[in-house]
Amino acid sequence: MKGAIFCGYAEFIEQNHGLMTWLEIIDKSELATSSSFIATELYDDNILVELLTITSDILGVTVSEILTSFGKILFPKLMEAAKHHVDKCDNIFDFLDHVENVIHIEVKKADPLAYTPSLILDKISNNKLLLKYTSHRQVCFLAEGLIYGAANHFNQQVTIEHISCTHQGDKHCLMKVTTD
C-alpha cells in the first residue's frame, strides 16, 4: 500500500485524537522504531491492519468506523492529486464512474505495481446505484468513507447500504448508494 495512505492515516489520528494517541499506537505496534512514513514508498498492507486494530483497541471503536471516518478525511487529499482527471465530473455518480474508468487506469500507468480495487457500477435510477467493490485488502469501509467525502465535495447527500460484505463472509462487497 502506498505510503500516502499511511501519511494520511497518521494525520487523521493526530488531528482527531492527538499526537499522543498516534505515538501510543506506534509504540504498541511493530513500528516502534519509527512513526513516519514516506508518501511514495510501498508498505505491507498488514501494517495498516495492525495500526487499525491497535487504534480500535485504544479508542474503543470498530475498525469499520475508523475506516469510514478516515475515508471522509482522506478524500480531499486524493481528489487534489486526481482533480485534472475528473474536472468534468459534477456529481457523485459521474465521479465514481471516473474512479474506475479513468483514475485507476492512470494510477496503474504511473505505477504498474500499484494495486487498485475493482469498482463495478450499476446505475438503477437517477439517484441510486449499486457499487460492487472487490479488493483483497477488504477495506470497503474506507471506500464508503471516500464516497461520503466525494458526495460532500459535490455538495450531495448520500446514503450507503451494504447489501453484501466480505466481512460477513461474502465474496465481494455490494453497496447501494442513494443520493437525496
Secondary structure, DSSP 8 states (H G I E B T S, - for coil): -BHHHHHHHHHHHHHHH-HHHHHHHHHHSTTTT-----TTSB--HHHHHHHHHHHHHHHTS-HHHHHHHHHHHHHHHHHHHHGGGSTT--SHHHHHHHIIIIIHHHHHHH-TT----EEEEEEEETTEEEEEEE-TT--HHHHHHHHHHHHHHTT--EEEEEEE-GGGT-SSEEEEEEE-
